[in-house]
């Protein structure tokens, strides 16, 4: 059962998708955060993910948040210029960067190994894979 996003959350998804698309390209996967009931958008990566939580409540500044649960990734993320320390633990961390700071977003996405969808023209078609796939003699009509 899928839960329909409210109009407000749909706008948040579109805003996040536009920011990430400008920084990383249109093929970055953006999905609803499965751990939260509100439905905030996230972009999954191999070593963490990028989150959007709207504008900061005090400053009104739009920020992108990165989360990782890899202890070795924390110092690497903090070394990126423009990244601000957030919640820190021994083995996990959340950092943030300005939504307009493309170089910081690109550097963090590269460190986290951001997942991207394949372009439609890449890879092999089902027919091409079927031609390469080994077949048993019974499937070829030989007995």
C-alpha positions as CSV (number, residue, x, y, z in Angstrom):
1,X,0.0,0.0,0.0
2,X,1.5,3.3,-1.0
3,X,0.8,6.5,0.8
4,X,0.0,9.5,-1.3
5,X,2.2,12.5,-0.6
6,X,0.4,15.7,0.4
7,X,0.7,18.7,-1.9
8,X,3.2,20.3,0.4
9,X,5.4,17.2,0.5
10,X,5.1,16.9,-3.3
11,X,6.5,20.5,-3.6
12,X,9.4,19.5,-1.2
13,X,10.2,16.5,-3.4
14,X,10.2,18.8,-6.5
15,X,12.4,21.3,-4.8
16,X,14.9,18.7,-3.7
17,X,14.9,17.0,-7.1
18,X,15.6,20.4,-8.8
19,X,18.5,21.2,-6.4
20,X,20.0,17.7,-6.7
21,X,19.4,17.7,-10.5
22,X,21.3,21.0,-10.9
23,X,24.2,19.8,-8.9
24,X,24.5,16.1,-9.9
25,X,22.4,15.7,-13.0
26,X,18.9,14.4,-13.8
27,X,19.6,10.7,-13.2
28,X,20.0,10.8,-9.4
29,X,17.5,8.6,-7.7
30,X,15.2,10.6,-5.4
31,X,12.7,8.7,-3.2
32,X,10.6,9.1,-0.2
33,X,12.5,8.4,3.1
34,X,11.2,4.9,4.1
35,X,12.1,5.5,7.8
36,X,9.9,8.5,8.2
37,X,6.1,8.8,8.1
38,X,6.2,12.4,6.9
39,X,7.6,11.5,3.5
40,X,10.7,13.8,3.3
41,X,12.7,13.2,0.1
42,X,16.1,11.5,0.1
43,X,18.7,10.5,-2.4
44,X,20.2,7.1,-1.4
45,X,24.0,6.4,-1.7
46,X,26.2,3.4,-1.0
47,X,27.7,4.9,2.2
48,X,24.8,7.1,3.4
49,X,22.3,9.4,1.8
50,X,21.4,13.0,1.1
51,X,18.2,14.4,2.8
52,X,16.1,17.4,2.4
53,X,14.3,18.9,5.4
54,X,13.0,22.1,4.0
55,X,14.4,25.5,5.0
56,X,16.2,25.9,8.3
57,X,13.6,27.1,10.9
58,X,15.9,29.9,12.3
59,X,17.7,31.2,9.3
60,X,15.4,30.3,6.5
61,X,18.4,29.0,4.6
62,X,17.9,26.0,2.3
63,X,20.3,23.2,3.3
64,X,21.0,19.7,2.1
65,X,21.8,17.1,4.9
66,X,24.1,14.1,4.5
67,X,23.9,11.1,6.8
68,X,26.3,8.3,7.1
69,X,26.7,5.4,9.5
70,X,30.3,4.6,8.4
71,X,32.8,5.8,11.0
72,X,35.6,6.2,8.4
73,X,33.5,8.4,6.3
74,X,32.9,11.1,9.0
75,X,36.3,12.8,8.8
76,X,36.2,12.8,5.0
77,X,32.8,14.5,5.0
78,X,34.0,17.1,7.5
79,X,37.0,17.9,5.4
80,X,34.9,19.1,2.5
81,X,34.8,22.9,2.3
82,X,31.3,24.2,2.9
83,X,30.2,21.2,5.0
84,X,28.9,22.1,8.5
85,X,28.9,19.6,11.4
86,X,25.5,18.4,12.5
87,X,24.6,15.5,14.8
88,X,27.7,13.4,15.6
89,X,28.1,10.0,17.1
90,X,30.9,7.5,17.4
91,X,29.8,5.6,14.3
92,X,27.3,7.9,12.6
93,X,27.0,11.5,11.6
94,X,24.8,14.0,10.0
95,X,26.3,17.0,8.2
96,X,24.8,19.8,6.2
97,X,25.7,22.1,3.3
98,X,24.0,25.1,1.6
99,X,21.7,24.1,-1.2
100,X,23.4,26.6,-3.5
101,X,26.9,25.2,-2.8
102,X,27.2,22.8,-5.8
103,X,30.9,21.9,-5.3
104,X,30.1,20.8,-1.7
105,X,27.1,18.7,-2.8
106,X,29.1,17.1,-5.6
107,X,32.0,16.3,-3.3
108,X,29.7,14.8,-0.7
109,X,27.8,12.8,-3.3
110,X,31.1,11.4,-4.6
111,X,32.3,10.4,-1.2
112,X,29.0,8.7,-0.4
113,X,29.0,7.0,-3.8
114,X,25.6,8.4,-4.9
115,X,23.4,6.0,-6.9
116,X,22.3,7.1,-10.3
117,X,19.8,5.5,-12.7
118,X,21.2,4.1,-15.9
119,X,20.4,6.0,-19.1
120,X,17.8,4.2,-21.3
121,X,20.3,3.8,-24.1
122,X,22.9,2.0,-22.1
123,X,23.1,-1.6,-21.2
124,X,21.7,-4.5,-23.3
125,X,18.2,-5.2,-24.4
126,X,16.4,-8.4,-23.4
127,X,16.9,-9.7,-27.0
128,X,20.7,-9.1,-26.9
129,X,21.0,-10.8,-23.5
130,X,18.9,-13.8,-24.7
131,X,21.3,-14.2,-27.7
132,X,24.3,-14.3,-25.3
133,X,22.8,-16.5,-22.6
134,X,23.9,-20.1,-22.7
135,X,21.1,-22.6,-23.4
136,X,20.7,-26.2,-22.5
137,X,20.4,-28.8,-25.3
138,X,16.8,-29.5,-24.4
139,X,15.9,-25.8,-24.8
140,X,17.5,-25.8,-28.3
141,X,15.5,-28.8,-29.4
142,X,18.4,-31.2,-29.4
143,X,18.0,-34.4,-27.3
